Amino acid sequence: MPNPKRRHSKTRTAKRRTGDALSAAGLSECPQCHELKAPHRICSNCGHYRGRQARAVKEE
């Protein structure tokens, strides 16, 4: 089995592990229809963004 030839420095190890603590972006509630949506995005359910109708939504 191959083994490491050189020791990894503390800095290199820390840089590799920086992404371990990242968490997923939280969801926010649409003020119009109260469905969950991604922050700073148009609501996929009703099409509103910042209190305005940004996109027409097809009725099913």
C-alpha positions as MATLAB code, in Angstrom:
seq = 'MPNPKRRHSKTRTAKRRTGDALSAAGLSECPQCHELKAPHRICSNCGHYRGRQARAVKEE';
ca = [
       0.000    0.000    0.000;
       1.335    3.468   -0.827;
       2.094    5.818    2.035;
       2.503    9.600    2.082;
       6.069   10.657    1.299;
       5.851   14.025    3.041;
       3.935   15.355    6.006;
       1.049   17.700    5.220;
       1.336   21.024    7.010;
      -1.351   22.271    9.400;
      -2.233   25.017    6.927;
      -2.698   22.591    4.057;
      -4.851   20.313    6.215;
      -6.959   23.262    7.407;
      -7.449   24.520    3.833;
      -8.683   21.099    2.785;
     -11.194   21.031    5.652;
     -12.634   24.546    5.180;
     -15.664   23.277    3.276;
     -16.644   20.743    5.933;
     -18.491   23.305    8.073;
     -20.577   24.770    5.232;
     -24.325   24.400    5.597;
     -27.071   24.615    3.011;
     -28.732   27.976    2.466;
     -31.908   28.347    4.472;
     -35.374   28.664    3.036;
     -37.603   31.678    3.570;
     -41.375   32.000    3.481;
     -43.110   33.761    0.604;
     -45.159   36.643    2.064;
     -47.851   36.213   -0.609;
     -48.614   32.481   -0.587;
     -46.637   31.373    2.529;
     -44.810   28.618    0.636;
     -41.111   27.970    1.221;
     -38.759   29.501   -1.345;
     -35.047   30.165   -1.733;
     -34.017   33.612   -0.464;
     -33.649   36.371   -3.100;
     -35.481   34.262   -5.704;
     -38.894   34.447   -7.359;
     -41.456   32.240   -5.640;
     -42.028   29.214   -7.858;
     -45.555   28.789   -6.516;
     -47.062   32.256   -7.069;
     -44.407   34.120   -9.110;
     -44.040   37.072   -6.718;
     -40.757   38.758   -5.801;
     -40.462   41.684   -3.365;
     -44.208   42.311   -3.400;
     -44.601   42.397   -7.177;
     -45.807   39.859   -9.714;
     -42.521   39.049  -11.436;
     -43.635   36.102  -13.523;
     -46.923   34.689  -14.725;
     -47.641   31.253  -13.277;
     -49.566   28.662  -15.249;
     -52.713   27.544  -13.460;
     -53.157   23.788  -13.345;
];
